[in-house]
Amino acid sequence: MKASETKIDRFLATSETTFAIPVYQRNYDWTIKECQQLFNDIIRIGSNNENAHFIGSIVYVHDDVYSATGLNELTIIDGQQRLTTITLIYSALFRLAKQMGDNTLVNRIQKMYLINEFAPETEKLKLKPSEQNNIYKNYWEVIERNAKDETLNISMVSDFIRDFLTLKNKEIPNKKDVYNIKTKNRIYFLERLENFQNQEPVVIEGNEKITIEHIFPQNPDPKWKFDLKEEYNFIRDNYLNIIGNLTLSGNNGKLSNKPFIEKRDMNEDNGEQGYKFSRLWLNRDLKEIEVWNKTEIEIGQRSDVSSAKEFYISVFKQLFELSPDVFFNTNLKERITTLNNIENSGREKDYEKLNDTYYFYTNITNTTKFERIKEALTLFGCEDELSIKYAAKQEEYISEYKDGQAVKSGILSNLEL
């Protein structure tokens, strides 16, 4: 099993390749609703000049299968609805280009995305049905049947894949390890954090002057051990690469492995290299910190909320940012009642923004809110990644969180995800 990242147009443009949809796959059943959602995303991404957008995974098996004429045949196991829809979009663009008389675009779309130019007529189409079902029966059906929580009726395929990779690579993939994910993904994630609600956004991707900085360094100066004492080993072994210990800096080389106070206050030759001089939003809170320890790193991963509703909104916004694909490829979208247009509907007060395009329903009881959160965390496989701490305020408090719901109503704080 191998996972890789690629753009969908490059994937479809792979030469001498056919994408085979096995007959056991469900029929193409996307309605106007799902197609409109994908189309809206494409328009939004193009309008905002975004470099990339995750549309979901496509699982395929090669298994050394070639056609009689030598074409590389990829059997699509998962993702055929998206792949088929995008192929239909290219087909529509092909027809539009013909109507416009743009022969260059006609040839480009047809020969790159719709056909294999030099294949026989019977094998020209890139996307086609396949009669082969041995791959599904021998591999994917077995995984789906056994990787399932029978009690909750929830697929555990992602957990199986994580366990498989653990056995294969002799290393457990760390869900909290942000630094060792794909370079493009971690830069994208930190760029979104830096520019969240920022009216003066900073371009990080492709900016060679700004790089990712470990506040507690990867190879710390011995003074770190003196300052942190017993916390030193814990931070080194558990918190080094998590988001709470990462920031952005244009002076990574200068800051290097130095003790925290030196990194904070550095001003060599009036160069203002330290965190306290940084114009980046992510470094704003570092200016006032005296010791970079376990507590400060944990605060960097915390969101403070003062009501169950704020808690509910905060969790789902973070989960959507983490992986919108889960919302649209499971029943989660329906469970939290997601809409993409509520203007002038008279229901604005019952919905909150999930992102710039979608809204979700929030006028539900606190008990239901916690049930939905629990369901969502289970789907995302991060039910163990959320901890809740409660703070008293004006003699109101939540004393216990049990079985997915608050036992007493009150003030919520310190959401850690």
Buried (B, 14 or more C-beta within 10 A) or exposed (E): EEEEEEEBEEBBBBEBBBBBBBEBBEEEEBEEEBBEBBEBBBEBBEEEEEEEBEBBEBBBBEEEBEBEEEBBBBBBBBBBBBBBBBBBBBBEBBEEBBEEEEEEBBEBBBBBBBBBEEBEEEBBBBBEEBEBBEBBEEBBBEBBEEBBEEEEEBBBBBEBBBBEBEEEEEEEEEEEBBBEBEEEEBBBBBBEBBBEEEEEEBEBEEEEEBBBBBBBBEEBBEBBEEBBEEBBEEBBEBBBBBBBBBBBBBBBEBBBBBBBBBBBEBEEEEEEBBBBBBEBBBBEEBEEBEEBBBEBBBBBBBBEBEEBBBBBBBBBBBBBBEBBBBBBBBEBBEBBBBBBEBEEEEEEEBBBEBEEBBBBBBEBEBEEBBBBBBBBBBBBBBBEEBEBEBEEEEEEBBEEBEEBBBEEEBBBBBBBB
